[in-house]
């Protein structure tokens, strides 16, 4: 895993490009911290 043991802080990560980046980072082993304005959107991203 390319990003294992790394922590990524991602703003705007609940929708669109940010959401896809968050999922890609997580698949590569990173721990991802997502910041966004809409809590419901963040929850939906975390479910994915």
N, C-alpha and C positions, 0 to 999 in steps of 0.2 A: 504494500500500500504506500503510495507516494507521499501522502500527507499524515501518516501515522504519527501520533504524539505531537501534533500541531494544533493550535487553537486559532480559529478564524472568527473575527468579529465582522459581521456583515450588516450594513445599514440598508434598509429598503429590501430586505430579503424575504418578504412575505408573498410577493406576487411577481409575475413576469420573469425578466432576466435574473433578478436577484434570487428568486425562488429556485430557479434552475441551477444557479451557481451554488446555492446552499446545499442542494441535494447532491450535486457533483462532488463538492468538497467532502460531504459526509461519506459518500461511497468510496472515496479515496482514503478514508480513515481519520479525517480531521474531526475535532470537536468543534461544532459550529454554534456561535452565539448570534442570534438573529434579532435585529432591532427594526421596528416598524411602527407606524402610527396606529394601525388597526389591529387590536388584540385578536379579533375573530379570524382575521387572515393569517396571523401568526399561528394560531391553533390549527388551522387547516394545513398549513405548511408542515407543521410538526407531525401531523398524522401521516403525511405522505412519506 
